[in-house]
Structure formats: structure tokens, C-alpha cells
Amino acid sequence: MTTQAKSLFEDLGRAMAPSRQPAPSDLSARLLPSATLPVAHASEIQPDALPRIPLAEKLDQSARQANYAHRIWLRIMACRPAAVSMEGRVTLSFDLDVSGHLTRSSVISPSGLTMLDRAAIQALHRASPFPVPPDASTSEALHFEVEVRFGPAS
């Protein structure tokens, strides 16, 4: 798993963790005046009247990015050659442009078998072009690192 994906999952875990706010003490309940505030019913609130919460946006974006990275990995794994009987793992590093086209690729952790390393790169190229990334509004290339597995357990 890439450091970017790990970071996204850690952010997601922190955001979903229950907050631990201290319960009001009896003293503070006695010192603060009680007031009745008007409360709107859910049916009275218009969806566009609600403020956008940056954390929710970040979670949505993180979930979309994690889902997109998983779809890319599945697509590469589906493009592996079926006739390879050797076992191994190859880690690829690659960039995609905003339209999902492959712009750069390399092996960053070879399997030790040249044939598997080549098969992994070929699977990546066969899987390309990829679907348009979920946040294609940015002009930055997207960087990925994926592990391509070969053998009976993959």
C-alpha cells in the first residue's frame, strides 16, 4: 500500500473515531442559565442552506481516491498474462494525467525475475488508459504505487 493510501486511511480512521468530550459537571449545569432556543425540524432545513463541512469533504475525497486506487489495482491485476506459472511480487510506480492516461511507469521493487517484472509493466500498459480520476479538476498528475502479484495465491 502506498504512503499516500496509508495516509488517506489514517485520516479516515481519525475522522471516524468518536470524539471524547467531557460531560458537563453538575457545577457547570447549575452556574449556566438554562435557555430555550428555537430548534428547526429536519423538514424545514434546505440541503443547500447547510454549510459544507471541510472534514466531510476531505473524507469524501479520501474515499473517492481510495476507491479509484483500488479500481486501478484491480484493472492491472486483470491484465496480467494468464500463462505465467512463476510466483512473485513486483511493485510498480506510475503517474496518470488528469484524463487517466499513463505518463510514466517504472519498477521500484523488482521480483528478482526479469520475466515477472516485464509482465507487470505489460499489464500496466494493457490496463491503460484508466478511467478519469474522481478529482480531475486539478491539473496535477496522480502518482500511484501498486504491487502486482503472480502465482497461485494471487
C-alpha contacts under 8 A as a table, 3 or more apart, distances in Angstrom:
res1	aa1	res2	aa2	distance
1	M	5	A	6.32
1	M	6	K	6.57
1	M	145	E	7.31
1	M	146	V	6.79
1	M	147	E	7.70
2	T	5	A	5.16
2	T	6	K	6.16
2	T	144	F	7.16
2	T	145	E	5.60
2	T	146	V	7.16
3	T	6	K	4.96
3	T	7	S	6.00
4	Q	7	S	5.11
4	Q	8	L	6.29
5	A	8	L	5.02
5	A	9	F	6.27
5	A	66	A	6.54
6	K	9	F	5.15
6	K	10	E	6.12
7	S	10	E	5.06
7	S	11	D	6.12
8	L	11	D	5.16
8	L	12	L	6.15
8	L	62	S	5.71
8	L	63	A	7.97
8	L	66	A	7.38
9	F	12	L	4.96
9	F	13	G	6.11
9	F	62	S	7.80
10	E	13	G	5.01
10	E	14	R	6.20
11	D	14	R	5.20
11	D	15	A	6.12
11	D	59	L	7.94
12	L	15	A	5.15
12	L	16	M	6.15
12	L	59	L	6.22
12	L	62	S	7.36
13	G	16	M	5.23
13	G	17	A	6.12
14	R	17	A	5.24
15	A	55	L	7.58
15	A	59	L	7.74
24	P	28	S	6.31
24	P	29	A	6.71
25	S	28	S	5.40
25	S	29	A	6.42
26	D	29	A	5.11
26	D	30	R	6.34
27	L	30	R	5.21
27	L	31	L	6.26
28	S	31	L	5.05
28	S	32	L	6.02
29	A	32	L	5.58
29	A	33	P	7.96
30	R	33	P	7.47
40	A	44	E	6.30
40	A	45	I	7.11
41	H	44	E	5.37
41	H	45	I	6.98
42	A	45	I	5.47
43	S	46	Q	7.74
45	I	49	A	6.87
45	I	50	L	7.59
46	Q	49	A	5.21
46	Q	50	L	7.04
47	P	50	L	5.68
48	D	51	P	7.59
52	R	56	A	7.73
52	R	57	E	7.53
53	I	56	A	5.33
53	I	57	E	6.38
54	P	57	E	5.00
54	P	58	K	6.13
55	L	58	K	4.94
55	L	59	L	6.10
56	A	59	L	5.01
56	A	60	D	6.07
57	E	60	D	5.02
57	E	61	Q	6.05
58	K	61	Q	5.02
58	K	62	S	5.93
59	L	62	S	4.99
59	L	63	A	5.98
60	D	63	A	5.18
60	D	64	R	6.13
61	Q	64	R	5.06
61	Q	65	Q	6.09
61	Q	135	D	7.84
62	S	65	Q	5.08
62	S	66	A	6.06
63	A	66	A	5.12
63	A	67	N	6.02
64	R	67	N	5.10
64	R	68	Y	6.04
64	R	134	P	6.42
65	Q	68	Y	5.01
65	Q	69	A	6.12
65	Q	134	P	6.93
66	A	69	A	5.13
66	A	70	H	6.20
67	N	70	H	5.12
67	N	71	R	6.22
68	Y	71	R	5.07
68	Y	72	I	6.25
68	Y	133	P	6.92
68	Y	134	P	7.19
69	A	72	I	5.12
69	A	73	W	6.28
69	A	144	F	7.62
70	H	73	W	5.08
70	H	74	L	6.20
71	R	74	L	5.11
71	R	75	R	6.15
72	I	75	R	5.10
72	I	76	I	6.27
72	I	130	F	7.01
73	W	76	I	5.18
73	W	77	M	6.14
73	W	146	V	6.62
74	L	77	M	5.09
74	L	78	A	6.13
75	R	78	A	5.12
75	R	79	C	6.46
75	R	127	A	5.95
76	I	79	C	5.16
76	I	80	R	6.72
76	I	123	A	5.62
76	I	124	L	5.39
76	I	126	R	7.76
76	I	127	A	5.44
76	I	148	V	7.63
77	M	80	R	5.50
77	M	123	A	7.27
77	M	148	V	6.51
77	M	149	R	7.62
79	C	123	A	4.84
79	C	124	L	7.39
79	C	126	R	6.27
79	C	127	A	6.04
80	R	119	A	6.76
80	R	120	A	6.76
80	R	122	Q	7.69
80	R	123	A	4.91
81	P	84	V	6.16
81	P	119	A	6.89
81	P	123	A	7.28
84	V	150	F	7.40
84	V	151	G	7.50
85	S	150	F	7.82
85	S	151	G	6.13
85	S	152	P	7.94
86	M	116	L	7.76
86	M	150	F	6.70
86	M	151	G	5.67
87	E	149	R	7.68
87	E	150	F	5.01
87	E	151	G	4.07
87	E	152	P	7.26
88	G	111	S	5.61
88	G	113	L	7.93
88	G	116	L	7.17
88	G	149	R	5.99
88	G	150	F	5.17
88	G	151	G	6.53
89	R	110	P	7.40
89	R	111	S	5.27
89	R	116	L	7.92
89	R	147	E	6.46
89	R	148	V	5.66
89	R	149	R	4.52
89	R	150	F	6.16
90	V	107	V	7.09
90	V	108	I	7.92
90	V	109	S	5.76
90	V	110	P	5.06
90	V	111	S	5.04
90	V	116	L	7.31
90	V	117	D	6.10
90	V	120	A	6.74
90	V	147	E	5.55
90	V	148	V	5.20
90	V	149	R	6.53
91	T	107	V	5.99
91	T	108	I	5.71
91	T	109	S	4.82
91	T	110	P	6.52
91	T	145	E	6.69
91	T	146	V	5.50
91	T	147	E	4.22
91	T	148	V	6.13
92	L	105	S	7.03
92	L	106	S	5.75
92	L	107	V	4.60
92	L	108	I	5.68
92	L	109	S	7.03
92	L	120	A	7.69
92	L	121	I	7.51
92	L	145	E	5.46
92	L	146	V	5.38
92	L	147	E	6.28
92	L	148	V	7.44
93	S	105	S	5.67
93	S	106	S	5.35
93	S	107	V	6.20
93	S	108	I	6.25
93	S	143	H	7.40
93	S	144	F	5.72
93	S	145	E	4.39
93	S	146	V	6.69
94	F	102	L	7.25
94	F	103	T	7.40
94	F	104	R	5.20
94	F	105	S	4.15
94	F	106	S	6.39
94	F	143	H	5.85
94	F	144	F	5.41
94	F	145	E	6.48
95	D	102	L	6.01
95	D	103	T	5.53
95	D	104	R	5.20
95	D	105	S	6.66
95	D	141	A	6.16
95	D	142	L	5.33
95	D	143	H	4.44
95	D	144	F	6.19
96	L	99	S	7.62
96	L	100	G	5.35
96	L	101	H	5.28
96	L	102	L	4.64
96	L	103	T	5.52
96	L	104	R	7.37
96	L	141	A	5.53
96	L	142	L	5.13
96	L	143	H	6.60
97	D	100	G	5.40
97	D	101	H	5.48
97	D	102	L	6.65
97	D	103	T	6.48
97	D	139	S	7.98
97	D	140	E	7.18
97	D	141	A	4.64
97	D	142	L	6.36
98	V	101	H	7.50
98	V	132	V	6.61
98	V	133	P	6.48
98	V	136	A	5.15
98	V	137	S	7.67
98	V	138	T	7.30
98	V	139	S	6.44
98	V	140	E	7.04
98	V	141	A	6.24
98	V	142	L	7.49
99	S	130	F	7.98
99	S	131	P	7.39
99	S	132	V	4.93
99	S	133	P	6.97
99	S	136	A	7.13
100	G	128	S	7.71
100	G	129	P	5.66
100	G	130	F	4.68
100	G	131	P	5.48
100	G	132	V	4.80
100	G	133	P	6.25
101	H	128	S	6.35
101	H	129	P	4.70
101	H	130	F	6.22
102	L	105	S	7.50
102	L	125	H	7.65
102	L	128	S	6.31
102	L	129	P	6.46
102	L	130	F	7.87
105	S	121	I	7.65
106	S	121	I	7.56
107	V	110	P	6.05
107	V	117	D	7.09
107	V	121	I	7.58
110	P	113	L	7.44
110	P	114	T	7.97
110	P	117	D	6.08
111	S	114	T	7.52
111	S	116	L	6.70
111	S	117	D	6.37
112	G	117	D	7.92
113	L	116	L	5.47
113	L	117	D	6.46
114	T	117	D	5.09
114	T	118	R	6.18
115	M	118	R	5.24
115	M	119	A	6.13
116	L	119	A	4.90
116	L	120	A	6.13
116	L	150	F	7.60
117	D	120	A	5.22
117	D	121	I	6.45
118	R	121	I	5.18
118	R	122	Q	6.09
119	A	122	Q	4.99
119	A	123	A	6.08
120	A	123	A	5.07
120	A	124	L	6.31
120	A	148	V	6.24
121	I	124	L	5.07
121	I	125	H	6.33
122	Q	125	H	5.10
122	Q	126	R	6.05
123	A	126	R	5.03
123	A	127	A	6.09
124	L	127	A	5.20
124	L	128	S	6.43
125	H	128	S	5.18
125	H	129	P	7.93
127	A	130	F	6.76
132	V	136	A	6.73
133	P	136	A	5.32
135	D	138	T	6.62
136	A	139	S	7.32
149	R	154	S	5.64
150	F	153	A	7.70
150	F	154	S	5.77
151	G	154	S	5.67
